[in-house]
Amino acid sequence: MTDGDFELLHIERDAGVVFATIDAPPINVMTPALFRELAKFSVHVADDDSVRVVVLRSDNPDFFIAHFDVTAILGYPTDGPAERPTEHVGFHAMCETYRTMPKATIVEIGGRVGGGGSELSMSCDMRFGALDRTVINQMEVPIGILPGGTGTQRLPRLVGRGRAMEVILGGVDLDARRAEQWGYLNRALPADELRPFVTDLAYRIAKFPPQAVALAKQAVNAADELPLREGMFEERYLFQRLLRTPQAQPAMEQFIELGGQTRDGEMRVGDLVADISTDNGTDG
């Protein structure tokens, strides 16, 4: 599969960042076709060493993804008993690929997102929204079902149990400002600042040692999966692994050369580390 094989996603690559722009008019409903493309795209980039950061976005100013296609759900078979799964398949497998791939995954939510679109967003590493434009909704309970694409598990971990109940059981709209306050969004920005901010952050992360990004993400993910004691063991193990990678020593040496561990350098350490760069091996 190549980038040009996608019909509902426009793929752009530059300097280790892949931008996937959803284009499924009129409102970016996640039809089975869009789901398949998002799932294939996740596999397409997960093992691609030239990719450091994945950004999902939409050029529709009103919708990132409306929700999963309800007409498709109406066609699901119900003639047999419900079965309890033993492994991730389908939508859950797609979400887990975005959550666990050794790349940073960022979602730019410029408009409304609901249902399965919200569940996909929550499975990614970071979510950014636009003030007065971004709205989140889980509309499943009002239509007789529940968020079945990781939403009942992801949302409480982001915003807490009580707030998750308000959103899920109430089917209420959550605006960008409150979503930021509750922890669903990393930041809620003025609409004209959203894309530049996300783009700059993506390029910033893509400059850093890729194994450090990948294993730091793995360590943070362990916080959701392991008790604190075992999580700390995992963190120490991954730290030791990174010390043994070929990029660790040069990056630390760059830090010192750029002024790290000096008063002036440490007073601007966020800007200083942005100048640390590793060859990403891509031409864009």
C-alpha positions in Angstrom: 0.0 0.0 0.0 1.2 3.5 -0.9 0.0 6.9 0.3 -1.8 7.4 -3.0 -4.0 4.4 -2.4 -6.2 6.2 0.1 -9.3 7.9 -1.1 -10.8 9.4 2.1 -7.4 10.4 3.6 -5.0 12.9 2.0 -1.5 12.0 3.0 1.4 14.4 3.2 4.9 13.6 4.5 7.5 16.1 5.5 10.6 15.8 7.7 9.5 12.7 9.5 5.9 13.9 10.0 2.9 12.4 8.3 -0.3 14.5 8.1 -3.5 12.5 7.3 -6.3 14.8 6.4 -9.8 13.2 6.6 -12.0 14.1 3.6 -15.3 12.3 3.7 -18.0 14.9 3.0 -20.4 16.2 4.0 -19.7 15.7 7.7 -16.9 13.0 7.9 -19.1 10.3 9.2 -16.9 7.2 9.9 -18.4 4.9 7.4 -17.0 1.4 7.1 -14.9 2.7 4.2 -13.4 5.5 6.3 -12.8 3.1 9.2 -11.0 0.7 6.9 -8.8 3.5 5.6 -8.0 4.7 9.1 -7.2 1.2 10.1 -5.0 0.5 7.1 -3.2 3.8 7.5 -2.4 3.0 11.1 -0.7 -0.2 10.0 0.9 1.5 7.0 2.8 4.0 9.3 3.3 2.0 12.4 6.3 0.1 11.1 7.6 2.8 8.8 11.0 4.0 10.2 10.8 7.2 8.2 7.8 8.3 10.3 8.3 10.0 13.6 5.0 11.7 14.2 1.5 11.1 12.9 -1.1 13.9 12.8 -4.8 13.3 12.1 -6.8 16.3 11.0 -9.7 17.5 8.8 -10.1 20.4 6.5 -13.9 20.5 7.3 -14.1 23.5 9.7 -17.2 22.0 11.3 -16.3 18.4 11.7 -13.3 16.3 12.5 -15.3 13.1 12.6 -19.0 13.2 13.3 -19.3 9.6 14.7 -19.4 6.1 13.5 -22.0 5.3 10.8 -25.2 4.5 12.6 -26.7 2.9 9.5 -23.8 0.5 9.5 -24.5 -0.4 13.2 -28.1 -1.0 12.4 -26.9 -3.8 10.1 -24.8 -5.6 12.7 -26.1 -9.2 13.3 -28.1 -9.8 16.4 -29.5 -13.2 15.9 -27.1 -15.0 18.2 -26.0 -14.4 21.8 -23.4 -11.6 22.6 -19.9 -13.0 22.7 -17.1 -11.9 25.0 -13.9 -11.3 23.0 -10.5 -12.6 24.1 -8.4 -10.3 21.8 -8.6 -6.9 20.2 -10.2 -7.0 16.7 -11.9 -4.4 14.4 -12.3 -0.9 15.8 -10.5 -1.8 19.1 -7.5 -3.2 17.2 -7.3 0.0 15.2 -7.4 2.2 18.3 -4.8 0.1 19.9 -2.5 0.5 16.9 -2.7 4.3 17.2 -2.2 4.1 21.0 0.8 1.8 20.9 2.7 2.5 17.7 6.2 3.8 18.4 5.4 7.2 17.0 3.8 10.3 18.5 0.1 10.4 17.5 -1.6 13.8 17.5 -5.2 14.7 16.7 -6.1 18.2 15.6 -9.8 18.6 16.3 -10.9 21.8 14.6 -14.7 21.1 14.8 -17.1 18.6 16.2 -16.0 15.1 17.1 -18.3 12.4 18.4 -18.8 8.7 19.0 -16.2 6.6 17.3 -14.3 9.7 16.2 -13.9 10.7 19.8 -12.8 7.2 20.7 -10.2 7.2 18.0 -9.0 10.6 19.3 -8.8 9.4 22.9 -6.6 6.5 21.7 -4.0 8.9 20.3 -1.3 10.5 22.4 -2.4 14.1 22.2 -5.6 16.1 21.3 -5.8 19.8 20.5 -9.0 21.8 19.9 -10.2 25.2 18.8 -12.0 27.6 21.1 -15.6 28.2 20.1 -15.4 25.5 17.4 -14.4 22.1 18.9 -17.3 20.2 20.5 -17.0 16.6 21.9 -20.1 14.3 22.2 -20.7 10.6 23.0 -24.2 10.2 21.6 -24.4 6.4 22.0 -26.5 6.0 25.2 -29.4 8.2 23.9 -29.7 6.0 20.8 -29.8 2.8 22.9 -26.2 1.6 22.8 -22.9 2.6 24.5 -19.5 3.8 23.4 -18.3 0.5 22.1 -15.0 1.6 20.5 -12.9 2.1 23.7 -14.9 5.1 24.9 -16.1 3.7 28.3 -12.5 2.7 29.1 -10.6 5.7 27.7 -12.8 8.6 28.8 -12.7 7.9 32.6 -8.9 7.7 32.4 -8.8 11.1 30.8 -11.5 13.1 32.8 -12.4 10.9 35.8 -15.3 8.6 36.5 -18.0 11.2 37.3 -17.3 13.5 34.4 -17.2 10.5 32.0 -20.6 9.5 33.3 -21.9 13.0 32.6 -20.7 12.9 29.0 -21.6 9.3 28.3 -25.0 8.9 30.2 -26.1 12.5 29.5 -25.1 12.6 25.8 -24.1 16.2 26.4 -21.9 18.5 24.3 -18.5 19.2 25.8 -17.0 22.5 24.5 -13.3 23.1 24.0 -12.7 25.2 27.1 -14.3 22.6 29.4 -12.6 19.7 27.6 -9.3 21.4 28.2 -10.1 21.9 31.9 -11.2 18.3 32.3 -8.2 16.8 30.6 -9.7 15.6 27.3 -7.9 18.2 25.3 -4.2 19.1 25.9 -5.0 22.6 24.9 -7.9 24.7 23.5 -6.5 27.3 21.2 -7.9 30.2 19.2 -9.1 28.6 15.9 -6.5 30.4 13.8 -3.7 29.2 16.1 -4.7 25.5 16.2 -3.0 24.2 13.0 0.2 26.2 13.4 0.6 25.0 17.0 0.0 21.4 16.1 2.3 21.6 13.1 5.1 23.2 15.1 4.8 20.6 17.9 4.8 17.7 15.3 8.0 19.0 13.7 9.6 19.6 17.1 9.0 16.0 18.3 10.2 14.7 14.9 13.6 16.3 15.4 14.3 14.3 18.6 15.9 10.8 18.8 13.2 8.4 17.6 14.0 5.7 20.0 13.7 8.1 22.9 10.2 9.2 21.6 9.2 5.6 21.1 10.3 4.2 24.5 9.2 7.3 26.4 5.7 6.7 24.9 6.0 3.0 25.9 6.9 4.0 29.4 3.9 6.4 29.7 1.6 3.8 28.3 2.8 1.4 31.0 1.2 3.7 33.6 -2.2 2.7 32.3 -1.4 -1.0 32.3 0.8 -1.7 35.3 0.7 -1.1 39.1 3.1 1.7 40.2 5.8 -0.6 41.4 6.0 -2.6 38.1 5.6 0.6 36.1 8.7 2.0 37.8 10.6 -1.2 37.0 9.5 -0.8 33.4 10.6 2.8 33.3 14.1 2.0 34.6 14.5 -0.8 32.1 13.5 1.4 29.2 15.9 4.1 30.5 18.7 1.6 30.5 17.9 0.5 27.0 18.0 4.1 25.7 21.4 4.7 27.3 22.6 2.0 25.0 21.3 3.5 21.8 23.7 5.2 19.4 21.8 8.5 19.5 21.7 9.0 23.3 25.3 10.1 23.9 25.4 12.6 20.9 22.1 14.1 22.0 23.3 14.6 25.6 26.6 16.0 24.3 24.6 18.5 22.1 22.7 19.5 25.2 25.9 20.4 27.0 27.4 22.2 24.0 24.2 24.3 23.5 24.4 25.5 27.1 22.7 22.9 29.1 23.7 22.9 32.8 24.5 26.6 32.7 22.3 29.3 34.2 21.5 31.0 30.9 20.8 27.7 29.2 18.6 26.3 31.9 16.6 29.6 32.0 15.5 28.8 28.4 15.7 25.1 28.5 12.5 24.5 26.4 14.0 26.6 23.6 17.4 25.1 24.0 16.4 21.5 23.6 14.4 22.4 20.5 17.8 22.9 18.8 18.8 19.3 19.5 18.4 17.5 16.3 19.0 14.0 14.9 19.1 13.0 11.3 15.7 11.6 10.5 16.8 10.0 7.3 13.9 11.4 5.3 13.7 14.0 2.5 10.1 14.8 3.3 
